[in-house]
Amino acid sequence: MPKRSERARHVTVDPDGPLLVEGPVRVVVDDGTVFVSQRFTVAICTCRRSRNYPWCDTSHRRRTKPRTDHAPPPASDSEA
């Protein structure tokens, strides 16, 4: 049986959120800083808005999505 560190990790990609990675994990960011988590699953930030980067803090939920309908914005009552 392979050692725990040698077996494949399960990674779930959420297109509007973080990468969910089966732990424990060791994450090396752009500047070479190493982050370690012993949790059974970790959420790794992909939007880079997290105040706790590289761990997700759900900052991606505050992102406003562009309007996809082509209707003009609703008129306000103050326009006369």
N, CA, C and O atoms as a CHARMM CRD file, in Angstrom:
* protein
*
  320
    1    1 MET  N      0.84400  -1.17200   0.00000 PROA 1      0.00000
    2    1 MET  CA     0.00000   0.00000   0.00000 PROA 1      0.00000
    3    1 MET  C      0.89300   1.24000   0.00000 PROA 1      0.00000
    4    1 MET  O      1.84700   1.30300   0.77500 PROA 1      0.00000
    5    2 PRO  N      0.59900   2.24700  -0.86900 PROA 2      0.00000
    6    2 PRO  CA     1.45200   3.43800  -0.92300 PROA 2      0.00000
    7    2 PRO  C      1.31700   4.26300   0.34600 PROA 2      0.00000
    8    2 PRO  O      0.28000   4.25700   1.00900 PROA 2      0.00000
    9    3 LYS  N      2.39300   4.97200   0.66600 PROA 3      0.00000
   10    3 LYS  CA     2.35000   5.89400   1.79200 PROA 3      0.00000
   11    3 LYS  C      1.34000   6.98900   1.47500 PROA 3      0.00000
   12    3 LYS  O      1.06900   7.27600   0.30900 PROA 3      0.00000
   13    4 ARG  N      0.79300   7.58700   2.50500 PROA 4      0.00000
   14    4 ARG  CA    -0.21700   8.63200   2.30700 PROA 4      0.00000
   15    4 ARG  C      0.31000   9.74700   1.40400 PROA 4      0.00000
   16    4 ARG  O     -0.43800  10.26100   0.57300 PROA 4      0.00000
   17    5 SER  N      1.56500  10.13000   1.54700 PROA 5      0.00000
   18    5 SER  CA     2.12300  11.21200   0.74400 PROA 5      0.00000
   19    5 SER  C      2.34700  10.81500  -0.70700 PROA 5      0.00000
   20    5 SER  O      2.51900  11.68700  -1.55900 PROA 5      0.00000
   21    6 GLU  N      2.34900   9.51500  -1.00900 PROA 6      0.00000
   22    6 GLU  CA     2.59700   9.06000  -2.37700 PROA 6      0.00000
   23    6 GLU  C      1.31300   8.83000  -3.16600 PROA 6      0.00000
   24    6 GLU  O      1.36400   8.70800  -4.39000 PROA 6      0.00000
   25    7 ARG  N      0.17900   8.76700  -2.50600 PROA 7      0.00000
   26    7 ARG  CA    -1.04800   8.50200  -3.23900 PROA 7      0.00000
   27    7 ARG  C     -1.57800   9.78400  -3.86900 PROA 7      0.00000
   28    7 ARG  O     -1.26200  10.88400  -3.41500 PROA 7      0.00000
   29    8 ALA  N     -2.36800   9.63700  -4.89500 PROA 8      0.00000
   30    8 ALA  CA    -2.91700  10.79200  -5.60400 PROA 8      0.00000
   31    8 ALA  C     -3.85100  11.58900  -4.69800 PROA 8      0.00000
   32    8 ALA  O     -4.59900  11.01700  -3.90500 PROA 8      0.00000
   33    9 ARG  N     -3.80100  12.89000  -4.82100 PROA 9      0.00000
   34    9 ARG  CA    -4.67900  13.78200  -4.06100 PROA 9      0.00000
   35    9 ARG  C     -5.94200  14.04300  -4.86600 PROA 9      0.00000
   36    9 ARG  O     -5.91400  14.08700  -6.09600 PROA 9      0.00000
   37   10 HSD  N     -7.02600  14.21100  -4.16900 PROA 10     0.00000
   38   10 HSD  CA    -8.29400  14.53600  -4.81000 PROA 10     0.00000
   39   10 HSD  C     -8.42500  16.05300  -4.81800 PROA 10     0.00000
   40   10 HSD  O     -8.37000  16.68100  -3.76100 PROA 10     0.00000
   41   11 VAL  N     -8.60000  16.65500  -6.00200 PROA 11     0.00000
   42   11 VAL  CA    -8.74800  18.09900  -6.14400 PROA 11     0.00000
   43   11 VAL  C    -10.07400  18.37100  -6.83300 PROA 11     0.00000
   44   11 VAL  O    -10.38000  17.77000  -7.86300 PROA 11     0.00000
   45   12 THR  N    -10.86200  19.27700  -6.26300 PROA 12     0.00000
   46   12 THR  CA   -12.13400  19.66800  -6.86200 PROA 12     0.00000
   47   12 THR  C    -12.01400  21.10700  -7.32400 PROA 12     0.00000
   48   12 THR  O    -11.64600  21.98600  -6.54400 PROA 12     0.00000
   49   13 VAL  N    -12.32600  21.35300  -8.60300 PROA 13     0.00000
   50   13 VAL  CA   -12.25400  22.69400  -9.16800 PROA 13     0.00000
   51   13 VAL  C    -13.65500  23.28800  -9.18700 PROA 13     0.00000
   52   13 VAL  O    -14.57100  22.72000  -9.78200 PROA 13     0.00000
   53   14 ASP  N    -13.81600  24.43900  -8.53000 PROA 14     0.00000
   54   14 ASP  CA   -15.07900  25.17600  -8.54100 PROA 14     0.00000
   55   14 ASP  C    -14.86200  26.38000  -9.44500 PROA 14     0.00000
   56   14 ASP  O    -14.05100  27.24400  -9.11300 PROA 14     0.00000
   57   15 PRO  N    -15.55500  26.47000 -10.57800 PROA 15     0.00000
   58   15 PRO  CA   -15.29100  27.55900 -11.51800 PROA 15     0.00000
   59   15 PRO  C    -15.51800  28.95500 -10.93200 PROA 15     0.00000
   60   15 PRO  O    -14.93100  29.92300 -11.41600 PROA 15     0.00000
   61   16 ASP  N    -16.34700  29.07300  -9.91300 PROA 16     0.00000
   62   16 ASP  CA   -16.59600  30.37500  -9.28900 PROA 16     0.00000
   63   16 ASP  C    -16.04800  30.44700  -7.87200 PROA 16     0.00000
   64   16 ASP  O    -16.48200  31.28300  -7.07900 PROA 16     0.00000
   65   17 GLY  N    -15.10600  29.58500  -7.55400 PROA 17     0.00000
   66   17 GLY  CA   -14.60400  29.56300  -6.18200 PROA 17     0.00000
   67   17 GLY  C    -13.21300  28.98000  -6.09200 PROA 17     0.00000
   68   17 GLY  O    -12.44300  29.03400  -7.05000 PROA 17     0.00000
   69   18 PRO  N    -12.89000  28.42000  -4.93200 PROA 18     0.00000
   70   18 PRO  CA   -11.53600  27.93000  -4.67900 PROA 18     0.00000
   71   18 PRO  C    -11.29200  26.52500  -5.21800 PROA 18     0.00000
   72   18 PRO  O    -12.21100  25.84300  -5.67200 PROA 18     0.00000
   73   19 LEU  N    -10.04000  26.11700  -5.15400 PROA 19     0.00000
   74   19 LEU  CA    -9.69100  24.71700  -5.37400 PROA 19     0.00000
   75   19 LEU  C     -9.83800  24.01600  -4.03500 PROA 19     0.00000
   76   19 LEU  O     -9.29900  24.47900  -3.02900 PROA 19     0.00000
   77   20 LEU  N    -10.55400  22.91700  -4.01200 PROA 20     0.00000
   78   20 LEU  CA   -10.67900  22.12200  -2.79400 PROA 20     0.00000
   79   20 LEU  C     -9.71900  20.96300  -2.92600 PROA 20     0.00000
   80   20 LEU  O     -9.85100  20.13800  -3.83000 PROA 20     0.00000
   81   21 VAL  N     -8.74800  20.89800  -2.02100 PROA 21     0.00000
   82   21 VAL  CA    -7.68100  19.90800  -2.10100 PROA 21     0.00000
   83   21 VAL  C     -7.70200  19.04500  -0.85100 PROA 21     0.00000
   84   21 VAL  O     -7.76100  19.54400   0.27300 PROA 21     0.00000
   85   22 GLU  N     -7.65200  17.74200  -1.07400 PROA 22     0.00000
   86   22 GLU  CA    -7.57500  16.80200   0.04000 PROA 22     0.00000
   87   22 GLU  C     -6.24200  17.01900   0.74100 PROA 22     0.00000
   88   22 GLU  O     -5.19600  17.03200   0.09300 PROA 22     0.00000
   89   23 GLY  N     -6.26900  17.18700   2.04500 PROA 23     0.00000
   90   23 GLY  CA    -5.05900  17.47600   2.80000 PROA 23     0.00000
   91   23 GLY  C     -4.44300  16.23400   3.40700 PROA 23     0.00000
   92   23 GLY  O     -4.95700  15.13200   3.21700 PROA 23     0.00000
   93   24 PRO  N     -3.36700  16.39300   4.12400 PROA 24     0.00000
   94   24 PRO  CA    -2.66600  17.64800   4.38800 PROA 24     0.00000
   95   24 PRO  C     -1.94500  18.15100   3.13800 PROA 24     0.00000
   96   24 PRO  O     -1.63800  17.38100   2.22800 PROA 24     0.00000
   97   25 VAL  N     -1.68000  19.46200   3.11400 PROA 25     0.00000
   98   25 VAL  CA    -1.05200  20.06000   1.93600 PROA 25     0.00000
   99   25 VAL  C      0.10000  20.97100   2.32600 PROA 25     0.00000
  100   25 VAL  O      0.19900  21.45100   3.45500 PROA 25     0.00000
  101   26 ARG  N      0.95700  21.18700   1.35400 PROA 26     0.00000
  102   26 ARG  CA     2.06300  22.14400   1.43900 PROA 26     0.00000
  103   26 ARG  C      1.93600  22.99000   0.18600 PROA 26     0.00000
  104   26 ARG  O      2.03000  22.46400  -0.92300 PROA 26     0.00000
  105   27 VAL  N      1.72100  24.30600   0.34100 PROA 27     0.00000
  106   27 VAL  CA     1.51000  25.20900  -0.78700 PROA 27     0.00000
  107   27 VAL  C      2.67400  26.18500  -0.85200 PROA 27     0.00000
  108   27 VAL  O      3.01100  26.82800   0.14200 PROA 27     0.00000
  109   28 VAL  N      3.29000  26.29400  -2.03100 PROA 28     0.00000
  110   28 VAL  CA     4.37100  27.25200  -2.25500 PROA 28     0.00000
  111   28 VAL  C      3.81500  28.33500  -3.17600 PROA 28     0.00000
  112   28 VAL  O      3.38100  28.04000  -4.29000 PROA 28     0.00000
  113   29 VAL  N      3.82500  29.59400  -2.71400 PROA 29     0.00000
  114   29 VAL  CA     3.29300  30.69500  -3.51200 PROA 29     0.00000
  115   29 VAL  C      4.39400  31.33400  -4.34900 PROA 29     0.00000
  116   29 VAL  O      5.55900  30.94600  -4.26600 PROA 29     0.00000
  117   30 ASP  N      4.00500  32.32300  -5.16100 PROA 30     0.00000
  118   30 ASP  CA     4.90700  32.95500  -6.13100 PROA 30     0.00000
  119   30 ASP  C      6.25300  33.38600  -5.56200 PROA 30     0.00000
  120   30 ASP  O      7.28700  33.20000  -6.20300 PROA 30     0.00000
  121   31 ASP  N      6.24400  33.95900  -4.36600 PROA 31     0.00000
  122   31 ASP  CA     7.49600  34.47600  -3.80400 PROA 31     0.00000
  123   31 ASP  C      8.30600  33.41700  -3.06200 PROA 31     0.00000
  124   31 ASP  O      9.33000  33.73200  -2.45500 PROA 31     0.00000
  125   32 GLY  N      7.85400  32.16500  -3.10700 PROA 32     0.00000
  126   32 GLY  CA     8.58200  31.08100  -2.47200 PROA 32     0.00000
  127   32 GLY  C      8.15000  30.76600  -1.04500 PROA 32     0.00000
  128   32 GLY  O      8.63900  29.81200  -0.44100 PROA 32     0.00000
  129   33 THR  N      7.23200  31.56700  -0.50700 PROA 33     0.00000
  130   33 THR  CA     6.72500  31.31900   0.84300 PROA 33     0.00000
  131   33 THR  C      5.96200  30.00100   0.86500 PROA 33     0.00000
  132   33 THR  O      5.19700  29.69700  -0.05100 PROA 33     0.00000
  133   34 VAL  N      6.18100  29.22500   1.92200 PROA 34     0.00000
  134   34 VAL  CA     5.54500  27.91000   2.04300 PROA 34     0.00000
  135   34 VAL  C      4.47200  27.96600   3.12800 PROA 34     0.00000
  136   34 VAL  O      4.71700  28.44400   4.23600 PROA 34     0.00000
  137   35 PHE  N      3.29700  27.47800   2.79800 PROA 35     0.00000
  138   35 PHE  CA     2.18900  27.37800   3.74400 PROA 35     0.00000
  139   35 PHE  C      1.84000  25.91100   3.89200 PROA 35     0.00000
  140   35 PHE  O      1.81200  25.16900   2.91000 PROA 35     0.00000
  141   36 VAL  N      1.57200  25.49000   5.12600 PROA 36     0.00000
  142   36 VAL  CA     1.26300  24.08800   5.40100 PROA 36     0.00000
  143   36 VAL  C     -0.06100  24.01300   6.14300 PROA 36     0.00000
  144   36 VAL  O     -0.32900  24.81200   7.04100 PROA 36     0.00000
  145   37 SER  N     -0.88600  23.04700   5.76000 PROA 37     0.00000
  146   37 SER  CA    -2.12700  22.79000   6.48100 PROA 37     0.00000
  147   37 SER  C     -2.26300  21.29600   6.69700 PROA 37     0.00000
  148   37 SER  O     -2.02000  20.50100   5.78900 PROA 37     0.00000
  149   38 GLN  N     -2.64900  20.92500   7.89100 PROA 38     0.00000
  150   38 GLN  CA    -2.87200  19.51800   8.22300 PROA 38     0.00000
  151   38 GLN  C     -4.35200  19.14500   8.14000 PROA 38     0.00000
  152   38 GLN  O     -4.72100  18.02000   8.47900 PROA 38     0.00000
  153   39 ARG  N     -5.19700  20.06200   7.69800 PROA 39     0.00000
  154   39 ARG  CA    -6.63400  19.79700   7.62600 PROA 39     0.00000
  155   39 ARG  C     -6.92900  18.70800   6.60500 PROA 39     0.00000
  156   39 ARG  O     -6.13200  18.47800   5.69600 PROA 39     0.00000
  157   40 PHE  N     -8.06700  18.03900   6.74600 PROA 40     0.00000
  158   40 PHE  CA    -8.40600  16.94800   5.83000 PROA 40     0.00000
  159   40 PHE  C     -8.78500  17.45400   4.44800 PROA 40     0.00000
  160   40 PHE  O     -8.61700  16.73000   3.46700 PROA 40     0.00000
  161   41 THR  N     -9.28900  18.67700   4.34300 PROA 41     0.00000
  162   41 THR  CA    -9.55300  19.33200   3.06300 PROA 41     0.00000
  163   41 THR  C     -9.28000  20.81200   3.24300 PROA 41     0.00000
  164   41 THR  O     -9.64800  21.39900   4.26100 PROA 41     0.00000
  165   42 VAL  N     -8.63100  21.41800   2.25300 PROA 42     0.00000
  166   42 VAL  CA    -8.36100  22.85500   2.30900 PROA 42     0.00000
  167   42 VAL  C     -8.92000  23.52200   1.06300 PROA 42     0.00000
  168   42 VAL  O     -8.99800  22.91100  -0.00300 PROA 42     0.00000
  169   43 ALA  N     -9.30600  24.78100   1.21200 PROA 43     0.00000
  170   43 ALA  CA    -9.79600  25.58600   0.09500 PROA 43     0.00000
  171   43 ALA  C     -8.69100  26.56900  -0.26600 PROA 43     0.00000
  172   43 ALA  O     -8.33200  27.43700   0.52900 PROA 43     0.00000
  173   44 ILE  N     -8.16200  26.42500  -1.46800 PROA 44     0.00000
  174   44 ILE  CA    -7.07000  27.28300  -1.92500 PROA 44     0.00000
  175   44 ILE  C     -7.65000  28.36300  -2.82500 PROA 44     0.00000
  176   44 ILE  O     -8.34300  28.07000  -3.79900 PROA 44     0.00000
  177   45 CYS  N     -7.36000  29.60900  -2.48900 PROA 45     0.00000
  178   45 CYS  CA    -7.89600  30.76500  -3.19600 PROA 45     0.00000
  179   45 CYS  C     -7.38900  30.81200  -4.63300 PROA 45     0.00000
  180   45 CYS  O     -6.20000  30.62200  -4.88900 PROA 45     0.00000
  181   46 THR  N     -8.30500  31.06900  -5.57100 PROA 46     0.00000
  182   46 THR  CA    -7.91100  31.24400  -6.97000 PROA 46     0.00000
  183   46 THR  C     -8.18400  32.66100  -7.46400 PROA 46     0.00000
  184   46 THR  O     -7.72800  33.03200  -8.54600 PROA 46     0.00000
  185   47 CYS  N     -8.92600  33.46300  -6.68600 PROA 47     0.00000
  186   47 CYS  CA    -9.24800  34.82600  -7.11600 PROA 47     0.00000
  187   47 CYS  C     -8.22500  35.84500  -6.61300 PROA 47     0.00000
  188   47 CYS  O     -8.18500  36.97900  -7.09000 PROA 47     0.00000
  189   48 ARG  N     -7.40300  35.43500  -5.65200 PROA 48     0.00000
  190   48 ARG  CA    -6.37400  36.28200  -5.03700 PROA 48     0.00000
  191   48 ARG  C     -6.94600  37.46900  -4.27100 PROA 48     0.00000
  192   48 ARG  O     -6.23700  38.44600  -4.02900 PROA 48     0.00000
  193   49 ARG  N     -8.20600  37.39900  -3.89000 PROA 49     0.00000
  194   49 ARG  CA    -8.81600  38.46300  -3.09200 PROA 49     0.00000
  195   49 ARG  C     -8.80500  38.14000  -1.60800 PROA 49     0.00000
  196   49 ARG  O     -9.14200  38.99300  -0.78600 PROA 49     0.00000
  197   50 SER  N     -8.42800  36.94000  -1.26100 PROA 50     0.00000
  198   50 SER  CA    -8.46600  36.48900   0.12700 PROA 50     0.00000
  199   50 SER  C     -7.50600  37.29100   0.99400 PROA 50     0.00000
  200   50 SER  O     -6.37100  37.55700   0.59900 PROA 50     0.00000
  201   51 ARG  N     -7.96600  37.67000   2.16500 PROA 51     0.00000
  202   51 ARG  CA    -7.08300  38.33100   3.13100 PROA 51     0.00000
  203   51 ARG  C     -6.22700  37.31000   3.85100 PROA 51     0.00000
  204   51 ARG  O     -5.33000  37.66600   4.61500 PROA 51     0.00000
  205   52 ASN  N     -6.50400  36.04600   3.60800 PROA 52     0.00000
  206   52 ASN  CA    -5.78100  34.94800   4.25400 PROA 52     0.00000
  207   52 ASN  C     -5.09600  34.08000   3.18800 PROA 52     0.00000
  208   52 ASN  O     -4.93100  32.87400   3.37600 PROA 52     0.00000
  209   53 TYR  N     -4.69700  34.70600   2.06000 PROA 53     0.00000
  210   53 TYR  CA    -4.10200  33.99300   0.93100 PROA 53     0.00000
  211   53 TYR  C     -2.90800  33.16700   1.39400 PROA 53     0.00000
  212   53 TYR  O     -2.11000  33.68000   2.17800 PROA 53     0.00000
  213   54 PRO  N     -2.73700  31.92900   0.96300 PROA 54     0.00000
  214   54 PRO  CA    -3.39900  31.25400  -0.14800 PROA 54     0.00000
  215   54 PRO  C     -4.69900  30.54500   0.22000 PROA 54     0.00000
  216   54 PRO  O     -5.31100  29.90000  -0.63100 PROA 54     0.00000
  217   55 TRP  N     -5.12600  30.65700   1.47100 PROA 55     0.00000
  218   55 TRP  CA    -6.36100  29.98300   1.87400 PROA 55     0.00000
  219   55 TRP  C     -7.55800  30.85000   1.51300 PROA 55     0.00000
  220   55 TRP  O     -7.50400  32.07200   1.65400 PROA 55     0.00000
  221   56 CYS  N     -8.62100  30.23800   1.05600 PROA 56     0.00000
  222   56 CYS  CA    -9.83400  30.94900   0.66300 PROA 56     0.00000
  223   56 CYS  C    -10.56900  31.45800   1.90100 PROA 56     0.00000
  224   56 CYS  O    -10.72300  30.73400   2.88400 PROA 56     0.00000
  225   57 ASP  N    -11.02300  32.72100   1.84200 PROA 57     0.00000
  226   57 ASP  CA   -11.85600  33.27100   2.91400 PROA 57     0.00000
  227   57 ASP  C    -13.22200  33.69700   2.37200 PROA 57     0.00000
  228   57 ASP  O    -13.92400  34.48300   3.00900 PROA 57     0.00000
  229   58 THR  N    -13.59200  33.19300   1.22300 PROA 58     0.00000
  230   58 THR  CA   -14.85100  33.44900   0.49800 PROA 58     0.00000
  231   58 THR  C    -14.94700  34.86700  -0.05900 PROA 58     0.00000
  232   58 THR  O    -16.04900  35.33000  -0.35100 PROA 58     0.00000
  233   59 SER  N    -13.83500  35.56000  -0.21100 PROA 59     0.00000
  234   59 SER  CA   -13.85700  36.89500  -0.80800 PROA 59     0.00000
  235   59 SER  C    -14.39700  36.86800  -2.23000 PROA 59     0.00000
  236   59 SER  O    -14.93300  37.87200  -2.70000 PROA 59     0.00000
  237   60 HSD  N    -14.27000  35.75200  -2.91800 PROA 60     0.00000
  238   60 HSD  CA   -14.76700  35.64000  -4.29200 PROA 60     0.00000
  239   60 HSD  C    -16.27100  35.85000  -4.36200 PROA 60     0.00000
  240   60 HSD  O    -16.78700  36.20700  -5.42100 PROA 60     0.00000
  241   61 ARG  N    -16.98200  35.64000  -3.27500 PROA 61     0.00000
  242   61 ARG  CA   -18.43900  35.81000  -3.26900 PROA 61     0.00000
  243   61 ARG  C    -18.83800  37.27000  -3.38400 PROA 61     0.00000
  244   61 ARG  O    -19.96000  37.56000  -3.80000 PROA 61     0.00000
  245   62 ARG  N    -17.96600  38.19300  -3.03200 PROA 62     0.00000
  246   62 ARG  CA   -18.28000  39.62300  -3.10400 PROA 62     0.00000
  247   62 ARG  C    -18.11100  40.18400  -4.50600 PROA 62     0.00000
  248   62 ARG  O    -18.47700  41.33100  -4.76000 PROA 62     0.00000
  249   63 ARG  N    -17.56600  39.39700  -5.41000 PROA 63     0.00000
  250   63 ARG  CA   -17.35300  39.85200  -6.78000 PROA 63     0.00000
  251   63 ARG  C    -18.70300  40.09500  -7.44500 PROA 63     0.00000
  252   63 ARG  O    -19.61400  39.27400  -7.33200 PROA 63     0.00000
  253   64 THR  N    -18.82600  41.21300  -8.13300 PROA 64     0.00000
  254   64 THR  CA   -20.05100  41.45900  -8.88000 PROA 64     0.00000
  255   64 THR  C    -19.86200  40.93100 -10.28500 PROA 64     0.00000
  256   64 THR  O    -18.84100  41.17600 -10.92700 PROA 64     0.00000
  257   65 LYS  N    -20.84600  40.21500 -10.74500 PROA 65     0.00000
  258   65 LYS  CA   -20.77100  39.65200 -12.08400 PROA 65     0.00000
  259   65 LYS  C    -21.30000  40.67000 -13.08500 PROA 65     0.00000
  260   65 LYS  O    -22.25100  41.39200 -12.78400 PROA 65     0.00000
  261   66 PRO  N    -20.70300  40.74000 -14.26300 PROA 66     0.00000
  262   66 PRO  CA   -21.19500  41.67600 -15.27200 PROA 66     0.00000
  263   66 PRO  C    -22.59500  41.27300 -15.72600 PROA 66     0.00000
  264   66 PRO  O    -22.95200  40.09500 -15.74000 PROA 66     0.00000
  265   67 ARG  N    -23.36400  42.27500 -16.09100 PROA 67     0.00000
  266   67 ARG  CA   -24.71600  41.99900 -16.58400 PROA 67     0.00000
  267   67 ARG  C    -24.62500  41.22600 -17.88600 PROA 67     0.00000
  268   67 ARG  O    -23.82300  41.55300 -18.76100 PROA 67     0.00000
  269   68 THR  N    -25.44900  40.20500 -18.00500 PROA 68     0.00000
  270   68 THR  CA   -25.44400  39.41000 -19.22800 PROA 68     0.00000
  271   68 THR  C    -26.62300  39.73700 -20.11600 PROA 68     0.00000
  272   68 THR  O    -26.61100  39.42300 -21.30600 PROA 68     0.00000
  273   69 ASP  N    -27.65600  40.37300 -19.54600 PROA 69     0.00000
  274   69 ASP  CA   -28.77500  40.77000 -20.40300 PROA 69     0.00000
  275   69 ASP  C    -28.41800  42.10200 -21.04700 PROA 69     0.00000
  276   69 ASP  O    -27.61400  42.86100 -20.50600 PROA 69     0.00000
  277   70 HSD  N    -28.99800  42.38000 -22.17100 PROA 70     0.00000
  278   70 HSD  CA   -28.66100  43.59700 -22.90100 PROA 70     0.00000
  279   70 HSD  C    -29.73500  44.66000 -22.74100 PROA 70     0.00000
  280   70 HSD  O    -29.76800  45.63300 -23.49500 PROA 70     0.00000
  281   71 ALA  N    -30.59900  44.48100 -21.77800 PROA 71     0.00000
  282   71 ALA  CA   -31.63200  45.47200 -21.50800 PROA 71     0.00000
  283   71 ALA  C    -30.99900  46.65800 -20.79600 PROA 71     0.00000
  284   71 ALA  O    -30.03500  46.49500 -20.04900 PROA 71     0.00000
  285   72 PRO  N    -31.54000  47.85700 -21.02600 PROA 72     0.00000
  286   72 PRO  CA   -30.99300  49.02100 -20.32100 PROA 72     0.00000
  287   72 PRO  C    -31.26700  48.89700 -18.83000 PROA 72     0.00000
  288   72 PRO  O    -32.22700  48.23800 -18.43100 PROA 72     0.00000
  289   73 PRO  N    -30.43400  49.52600 -17.99800 PROA 73     0.00000
  290   73 PRO  CA   -30.67500  49.45200 -16.55500 PROA 73     0.00000
  291   73 PRO  C    -32.02000  50.08100 -16.22800 PROA 73     0.00000
  292   73 PRO  O    -32.47600  50.96700 -16.95100 PROA 73     0.00000
  293   74 PRO  N    -32.66000  49.64600 -15.16000 PROA 74     0.00000
  294   74 PRO  CA   -33.96800  50.20000 -14.81600 PROA 74     0.00000
  295   74 PRO  C    -33.86900  51.68900 -14.52400 PROA 74     0.00000
  296   74 PRO  O    -32.90800  52.14900 -13.90600 PROA 74     0.00000
  297   75 ALA  N    -34.88500  52.44800 -14.98100 PROA 75     0.00000
  298   75 ALA  CA   -34.91000  53.89200 -14.75500 PROA 75     0.00000
  299   75 ALA  C    -35.28400  54.16100 -13.30900 PROA 75     0.00000
  300   75 ALA  O    -36.11500  53.46400 -12.72900 PROA 75     0.00000
  301   76 SER  N    -34.66500  55.17300 -12.73900 PROA 76     0.00000
  302   76 SER  CA   -35.00000  55.52200 -11.35700 PROA 76     0.00000
  303   76 SER  C    -36.15900  56.50300 -11.36100 PROA 76     0.00000
  304   76 SER  O    -36.39200  57.18200 -12.36100 PROA 76     0.00000
  305   77 ASP  N    -36.88000  56.58500 -10.26600 PROA 77     0.00000
  306   77 ASP  CA   -38.03900  57.47300 -10.15900 PROA 77     0.00000
  307   77 ASP  C    -37.63200  58.93400 -10.09200 PROA 77     0.00000
  308   77 ASP  O    -38.46600  59.81100 -10.31600 PROA 77     0.00000
  309   78 SER  N    -36.37400  59.22000  -9.78900 PROA 78     0.00000
  310   78 SER  CA   -35.93200  60.60400  -9.65000 PROA 78     0.00000
  311   78 SER  C    -35.74100  61.29400 -10.99300 PROA 78     0.00000
  312   78 SER  O    -35.59300  62.51500 -11.04100 PROA 78     0.00000
  313   79 GLU  N    -35.74000  60.53900 -12.07900 PROA 79     0.00000
  314   79 GLU  CA   -35.59100  61.13500 -13.40700 PROA 79     0.00000
  315   79 GLU  C    -36.95100  61.63100 -13.86800 PROA 79     0.00000
  316   79 GLU  O    -37.88900  60.84200 -13.98400 PROA 79     0.00000
  317   80 ALA  N    -37.07200  62.92200 -14.13000 PROA 80     0.00000
  318   80 ALA  CA   -38.35900  63.44800 -14.59500 PROA 80     0.00000
  319   80 ALA  C    -38.14600  64.45800 -15.67700 PROA 80     0.00000
  320   80 ALA  O    -39.11000  65.01700 -16.19900 PROA 80     0.00000
